[in-house]
């Protein structure tokens, strides 16, 4: 990692918005390092590239479903670890929790790139599915920190597409969640990935699942 990379990660760019959205949604910040999880190798490599370096570790995971802890899912997970002063400075700049300290999630500096910020958040703490019972796309956000979900809800209220949401509720696993209205979820999904092919700022597995869900809904 070059000496100017930490400063670059604090500037407002599409890449940094995507990076910090991913960190906020499924990352861990300590004073001297950031660890952010990715669902596929391509997105892990992209996050490391944005950071200007770091290490990647692959793990086999088994996680409980947030809405039904009797069910688990297994899969591959990639952890990107970035070391250096960017951890402390990023936490201070964007109000992200560090160690045991809580955060305020101040994303105002990234507001010009809300699409990429929301994409990072969707891929890191969002869920996507096709609801066969109603023939609609389901998009929701799940996290242990209610304050982050409140901030995401505010970002959705201000974004360029109409994306109304439901109330934040508790999950059976002890966290929180809220969903985008079914009638708006497909429209939001199309908007949030618009232009991603040119930039590479996306997780292929997550984008593919969302696009397939939209296709299934449109076929009905």
N, C-alpha and C positions, 0 to 999 in steps of 0.2 A: 504494500500500500504506500502510495506517495504521500508526502507531507501535506499536500494541498487537498487531498481527497476528503478529509473530514470537513473542511470548510465548504467544499463543493456539495457535500451531502446536506448542508444546511440551506443552500440556495434553492429558490423556487424554480423547479423544472419538472416536466412530466415524469422523468425517471425518479427524481427524489420523492415526488408525491406518491408514486407507486411503491417505492421502497418503504417509506415511513408508514403508509397504510398497511402494508404487510407486517411490519414490525408491531404496530399497534394492535392488529387483530390476532396475531399468533406469534408473538416474540417475547423475549426476556431480556431486559436491560440491567446490567450491572455497571458499576462505575468504570470498569476498564474493558467491557466487551458487550456486544450485542449478539444474541442468538435468535435467529428467525427461522421458522419452519416453513417448508414448501412442500407441495403435494406431488411434484414431479421433478425430475432432474433438470429439465429445460428451464423451469422457473427458478430453481436453485442457482443454476449457473448465471442466469440473468441478474439475480439479486447480488451475487458475488461480484459480477462485472460492474454493476452500478456503484457498489461500495469501493471498487478499486482493488479488491483482493479479499482474502479470507479463506477459510477452510470449509469443506462440505463433508458431512458424514451421513451415511444412509442407514436407516433403521427400519426394522419390521415392527409395525405398531398394531395394537388392539385397543380400540376406544369404545366407550359406551355411547350410544345415541343420546343426545341431550334430552329428547322428549320421551325416551323409554330406556331406562337404565338396565332393563332385562335383556336388551339386545346389544350386541357388540359388532363392530366392523374391523376388519383387518386390512392392512395395506402397507405400501412403502411410504416412508416419510424421509425428507431430507432436511438436515439442520445446517444452516449457514452461520458461521461464527466470524464476526468481525471484531478485531481488537484495536484498542487505542482510545484516544480522547474523544472521538466522535460519539461514543456512548453517552458520556456525561453532557456534552454540548447538545446532542440531539434531544436528550431528555429535557434539558432546560429550555431549548428553543420551542419544542412542540408540546411540552407538558406531559410527557410520557412517564409512566411509573418506573422508578428505578429501585431495584432491590425490594425492600419492604415498604418503600414510600409510595403513596398513592399519586395518581396523576390527574391533571385537569384537561388533557387532550385539546391543546390549542392549535388548531389546524389553519388558522386564519392566513398564515403566511403562504399556504399552499392552495388558497382558494381559487387561483387562476387555473388550476389543474385538478378541479374536483372530479372529473371523469376518471383520471388515473388514480387519484386517491381512493375513490369509491371502489375502483376495480381491485386495488390491493386489499382493501377491507373486505370486499365480497369474497375474494379467493382465500383469505386467511380466517375469517370468522363467519362466513356466509354459507348457507345451504341452498341447493337448487334441486328441484325435482319436477317430474311431470305428474300431475294429479289426474290419474285415470278416471276417478269418480266424477270429476267436473270438467275434464278435458282442458285444464288450464295449467300454466306454469306456476310453480311455487318458488318464491324467493324469500328467505328469512335470514336474520342475523342472530347469532348466538354467542354469548360471552359471559364470563363470570363477573365482569365489572359493568354494572348498570350505567355508570357514567359514560363509558365508551358507547354503549348503545344509544344513549340519549344524544350524544354528539353525532353519531351516524344518522339518526333520525332527523336531526337538524340539517345535515348535509343533503339528505334526500329531499327535504322540503324546499331547499334552495337550488336544486340542480335543474338542468335545462329541460327535463321531461317531467310530466306529471306523474309522481310516484307516491301516492297516498299510502299511509301505513296504519297498522293496528296498534293497540296499546302494548307497552312492554309488560311482559308477564314472566313469572318464575317457571323454570323448567323442573322436571322431576329430579335432575341431577344437582340442583342447588344453584344454578346460574340463572340467566335471564335471556329472553328472546323477544323478537317482534318480527312481523312479516310485512312485506309489501303486498298491497291488495292484489288479488289474483288477476283482475282485469288489467292492471298496470304492470305486472311483473314481466311479461314478455317484452313490452315496449321499453321498460327500463333495461332489461338484459341486452337488447339490441343496441341501445344507446351506449351502455357502459363499455361495450367491446368495440365500438366504432373506431376505426383507425388503428386498432391494435396490431394488425398484420404488419404494418409498415414499421412499427416501433419495436415489436417483440416484447412489449410490456404486458405479458399475460402468461398464465399457466395453461398449457395446451389441454390438459385433461379437464380442467374446470370449464374452459371456454367450449370445448367439444360437448360436454354434458349439457350446458345451458342451451347451446344451439340445437342440439338434438331434442331437448324438451320443447323448445319453441316450434320446431318442425312437427313434432307429434301433435301439439295443440292446433297447429294450422291445418293439419290433415283431417281433422274432425269436422 
